[in-house]
Amino acid sequence: MLADIWAEVLGLPEVSVTSGFFELGGHSLLATRIVARIRREFGVELSAADLLGGGTTVAGLAAAVRAARLEQADPDELRRALDELADLTDDEVAALLADDPTTPRRTDDSRGNR
């Protein structure tokens, strides 16, 4: 979903999670637009500096979004979510992660081959 936001704001057909924001033609005004979209789509507060500083790739920004979601979450909601997760089997957790578009995907096999 973050890659889709980047592609739309940057006017590109698609964006790799490892492509750099500046390499793709990004600048501060576009960073502000991306941050506004993230706020609307994910409900988290980030600054353009989060994108321009450490989140200059989709993967880097995804980490910042995850961290912000945890920092900004209601402690009672987190407790309830953790209680629900504790009751899931490993297969159920794997299925949930497979459906989550923000979960990083491996592009190699378990031996590290590409």
Contact map, one row per residue, 1 for C-alpha under 8 A:
111110000000000000000000000000000000000000000000000000000000000000000000000000000000000000000000000011000000000000
111111000000000000000000000000000000010000000000000000000100010000000000000000000000000000000000000001000000000000
111111100000011110000000000000000000000000000000000000000100000000000000000000000000000000000000000000000000000000
111111110000011000000000000000000000000000000000000000000000000000000000000000000000000000000000000000000000000000
111111111000000000000000000000000100110000000000000000000000000000000000000000000000000000000000000000000000000000
011111111100001000000000000000000100000000000000000000000100000000000000000000000000000000000000000000000000000000
001111111111111000000000000000000000000000000000000000000000000000000000000000000000000000000000000000000000000000
000111111111100000000000000000000000000000000000000000000000000000000000000000000000000000000000000000000000000000
000011111111000000000000000001001100000000000000000000000000000000000000000000000000000000000000000000000000000000
000001111111000000000001110001000000000000000000000000000000000000000000000000000000000000000000000000000000000000
000000111111100000000000000000000000000000000000000000000000000000000000000000000000000000000000000000000000000000
000000111111111000000000000000000000000000000000000000000000000000000000000000000000000000000000000000000000000000
000000110011111000000000000000000000000000000000000000000000000000000000000000000000000000000000000000000000000000
001100100001111100000000000000000000000000000000000000000000000000000000000000000000000000000000000000000000000000
001101100001111110100000000000000000000000000000000000000000000000000000000000000000000000000000000000000000000000
001000000000011111100000000000000000000000000000000000000100000000000000000000000000000000000000000000000000000000
001000000000001111100000000000000000000000000000000000001110000000000000000000000000000000000000000000000000000000
000000000000000111110000000000000000000000000000000000001110000000000000000000000000000000000000000000000000000000
000000000000001111111011000000000000000000000000000000001100000000000000000000000000000000000000000000000000000000
000000000000000001111111000000000000000000000000000000011100000000000000000000000000000000000000000000000000000000
000000000000000000111111111000000000000000000000000100011000000000000000000000000000000000000000000000000000000000
000000000000000000011111111000000000000000000000000000010000000000000000000000000000000000000000000000000000000000
000000000000000000111111110000000000000000000000000000000000000000000000000000000000000000000000000000000000000000
000000000100000000111111110000000000000000000000000000000000000000000000000000000000000000000000000000000000000000
000000000100000000001111111000000000000000000000000000000000000000000000000000000000000000000000000000000000000000
000000000100000000001111111101100000000000000000000000000000000000000000000000000000000000000000000000000000000000
000000000000000000001100111111100000000000000000000000000000000000000000000000000000000000000000000000000000000000
000000000000000000000000011111110000000000000001000100000000000000000000000000000000000000000000000000000000000000
000000000000000000000000001111111000000000000000000000000000000000000000000000000000000000000000000000000000000000
000000001100000000000000011111111100000000000000000000000000000000000000000000000000000000000000000000000000000000
000000000000000000000000011111111110000000000001001100000000000000000000000000000000000000000000000000000000000000
000000000000000000000000000111111111000000000011000000000000000000000000000000000000000000000000000000000000000000
000000001000000000000000000011111111100000000000000000000000000000000000000000000000000000000000000000000000000000
000011001000000000000000000001111111110000000000000000000000000000000000000000000000000000000000000000000000000000
000000000000000000000000000000111111111000001111001000000000000000000000000000000000000000000000000000000000000000
000000000000000000000000000000011111111100000000000000000000000000000000000000000000000000000000000000000000000000
000010000000000000000000000000001111111110000000000000000000000000000000000000000000000000000000000000000000000000
010010000000000000000000000000000111111111110100000000000000000000000000000000000000000000000000000000000000000000
000000000000000000000000000000000011111111111100000000000000000000000000000000000000000000000000000000000000000000
000000000000000000000000000000000001111111110000000000000000000000000000000000000000000000000000000000000000000000
000000000000000000000000000000000000111111100000000000000000000000000000000000000000000000000000000000000000000000
000000000000000000000000000000000000011111110000000000000000000000000000000000000000000000000000000000000000000000
000000000000000000000000000000000000011111111000000000000000000000000000000000000000000000000000000000000000000000
000000000000000000000000000000000000011101111100000000000000000010011001000000000000000000000000000000000000000000
000000000000000000000000000000000010001000111110000000000000000000010000000000000000000000000000000000000000000000
000000000000000000000000000000000010011000011111010000000000000010010000000000000000000000000000000000000000000000
000000000000000000000000000000010010000000001111111000000000000000000000000000000000000000000000000000000000000000
000000000000000000000000000100110010000000000111111100000000000000000000000000000000000000000000000000000000000000
000000000000000000000000000000000000000000000011111110000000000000000000000000000000000000000000000000000000000000
000000000000000000000000000000000000000000000111111111100000100100000000000000000000000000000000000000000000000000
000000000000000000000000000000100010000000000011111111110000100000000000000000000000000000000000000000000000000000
000000000000000000001000000100100000000000000001111111110000000000000000000000000000000000000000000000000000000000
000000000000000000000000000000000000000000000000111111110000000000000000000000000000000000000000000000000000000000
000000000000000000000000000000000000000000000000011111110001100000000000000000000000000000000000000000000000000000
000000000000000000000000000000000000000000000000011111111111111100000000000000000000000000000000000000000000000000
000000000000000000011100000000000000000000000000001111111101100000000000000000000000000000000000000000000000000000
000000000000000011111000000000000000000000000000000000111111100000000000000000000000000000000000000000000000000000
011001000000000111110000000000000000000000000000000000111111110000000000000000000000000000000000000000000000000000
000000000000000011000000000000000000000000000000000000101111111000000000000000000000000000000000000000010000000000
000000000000000000000000000000000000000000000000000001111111111100000000000000000000000000000000000000000000000000
000000000000000000000000000000000000000000000000011001111111111110000000000000000000000000000000000000000000000000
010000000000000000000000000000000000000000000000000000100111111111000000000000000000000000000000000001000000000000
000000000000000000000000000000000000000000000000000000100011111111100000000000000000000000000000000000000000000000
000000000000000000000000000000000000000000000000010000100001111111110000000000000000000000000000000000000000000000
000000000000000000000000000000000000000000010100000000000000111111111000000000000000000000000000000000000000000000
000000000000000000000000000000000000000000000000000000000000011111111100000000000000000000000000000000000000000000
000000000000000000000000000000000000000000000000000000000000001111111110000000000000000000000000000000000000000000
000000000000000000000000000000000000000000011100000000000000000111111111000000000000000000000000000000000000000000
000000000000000000000000000000000000000000010000000000000000000011111111100000000000000000000000000000000000000000
000000000000000000000000000000000000000000000000000000000000000001111111100000000000000000000000000000000000000000
000000000000000000000000000000000000000000000000000000000000000000111111100000000000000000000000000000000000000000
000000000000000000000000000000000000000000010000000000000000000000011111110000000000000000000000000000000000000000
000000000000000000000000000000000000000000000000000000000000000000001111111011000000000000000000000000000000000000
000000000000000000000000000000000000000000000000000000000000000000000001111111000000000000000000000000000000000000
000000000000000000000000000000000000000000000000000000000000000000000000111111100000000000000000000000000000000000
000000000000000000000000000000000000000000000000000000000000000000000000011111110000000000000000000000000000000000
000000000000000000000000000000000000000000000000000000000000000000000000111111111000000000000000000000000000000000
000000000000000000000000000000000000000000000000000000000000000000000000111111111100000000000000000000000000000000
000000000000000000000000000000000000000000000000000000000000000000000000001111111110000000000000000000000000000000
000000000000000000000000000000000000000000000000000000000000000000000000000111111111000000000000000000000000000000
000000000000000000000000000000000000000000000000000000000000000000000000000011111111100000000000000000000000000000
000000000000000000000000000000000000000000000000000000000000000000000000000001111111110000000000000000000000000000
000000000000000000000000000000000000000000000000000000000000000000000000000000111111111000000000000000000000000000
000000000000000000000000000000000000000000000000000000000000000000000000000000011111111100000000000000000000000000
000000000000000000000000000000000000000000000000000000000000000000000000000000001111111100001000000000000000000000
000000000000000000000000000000000000000000000000000000000000000000000000000000000111111100000000000000000000000000
000000000000000000000000000000000000000000000000000000000000000000000000000000000011111110000000000000000000000000
000000000000000000000000000000000000000000000000000000000000000000000000000000000001111111111000000000000000000000
000000000000000000000000000000000000000000000000000000000000000000000000000000000000001111111000000000000000000000
000000000000000000000000000000000000000000000000000000000000000000000000000000000000000111111100000000000000000000
000000000000000000000000000000000000000000000000000000000000000000000000000000000000000111111110000000000000000000
000000000000000000000000000000000000000000000000000000000000000000000000000000000000000111111111000000000000000000
000000000000000000000000000000000000000000000000000000000000000000000000000000000000100111111111100000000000000000
000000000000000000000000000000000000000000000000000000000000000000000000000000000000000001111111110000000000000000
000000000000000000000000000000000000000000000000000000000000000000000000000000000000000000111111111000000000000000
000000000000000000000000000000000000000000000000000000000000000000000000000000000000000000011111111100000000000000
000000000000000000000000000000000000000000000000000000000000000000000000000000000000000000001111111100100000000000
000000000000000000000000000000000000000000000000000000000000000000000000000000000000000000000111111110100000000000
000000000000000000000000000000000000000000000000000000000000000000000000000000000000000000000011111110000000000000
000000000000000000000000000000000000000000000000000000000000000000000000000000000000000000000001111111100000000000
100000000000000000000000000000000000000000000000000000000000000000000000000000000000000000000000011111110000000000
110000000000000000000000000000000000000000000000000000000000010000000000000000000000000000000000000111110000000000
000000000000000000000000000000000000000000000000000000000000000000000000000000000000000000000000110111111000000000
000000000000000000000000000000000000000000000000000000000010000000000000000000000000000000000000000011111100000000
000000000000000000000000000000000000000000000000000000000000000000000000000000000000000000000000000000111110000000
000000000000000000000000000000000000000000000000000000000000000000000000000000000000000000000000000000011111100000
000000000000000000000000000000000000000000000000000000000000000000000000000000000000000000000000000000001111100001
000000000000000000000000000000000000000000000000000000000000000000000000000000000000000000000000000000000111111111
000000000000000000000000000000000000000000000000000000000000000000000000000000000000000000000000000000000111111111
000000000000000000000000000000000000000000000000000000000000000000000000000000000000000000000000000000000001111110
000000000000000000000000000000000000000000000000000000000000000000000000000000000000000000000000000000000001111110
000000000000000000000000000000000000000000000000000000000000000000000000000000000000000000000000000000000001111111
000000000000000000000000000000000000000000000000000000000000000000000000000000000000000000000000000000000001111111
000000000000000000000000000000000000000000000000000000000000000000000000000000000000000000000000000000000011100111
